[in-house]
């Protein structure tokens, strides 16, 4: 079975997806995600991204 190859358009993403890719870039993981997919990251790396996403969402809510 062939894996679906889906080209990621970083310009047209949902806000949550955009945040996820932005954090991956800041952590230096974006290149690996774009070439090998999210499954190439360790649980520690994905957990870090998820934790930072939650933190940013909380910060955005308090700013409003």
N, C-alpha and C positions, 0 to 999 in steps of 0.2 A: 504494500500500500504506500503510495506516494504522499508525502506531507504537503499540505497546501502552502504554497509560497504566497504570502500576502505582503505587498509593498506598503510600508507604513508612510502615510503622508503626515509629517510632523506639523504641517500648517493647518490641517483640518481635523482636529481632535476634539472630543468632548472635554470639558474643563477638568474632570478627574483624570482622564488619560493624559492630558497636557501636563498636569501637575506631576504625574508619575514619571513621565519622560524627562521633565525638567529636573527632578530630584536625581534620577539616574545619571543625567549629564553631570550634575554637581558632584556626585560621588565617583565620577570617572567610569561608570558602567555602561554608558549609552552605546558606545561602539560595539561592545560585546552583545548587548541586547539586540541591536540592529542586525548584526551578522548571524548570531546563533539563537536568538529568541530569549524570552524570559526564563525558559526552563534551564538555561545555561547558568543562571545565578544560583548561589547557595541559599539555603534557608536563612542564614544570617544576613545575607545581602538583601533578600526580598523583605525580610522583617524590618531591616533598617529603613528601606524605602517606605514601607507601610507606616512605620512609626513616625517618620518625618511628614508623611502626607497627613496623618491625623493631627500632628502638632500644628501644621500650617493651616488646616481647616479651622482649628480652634482659634488660632490667632486672627484669622480673617473674620470669624464671627464676633470676636471681641472688639475689632476695629469698627464694626458697623454701628 
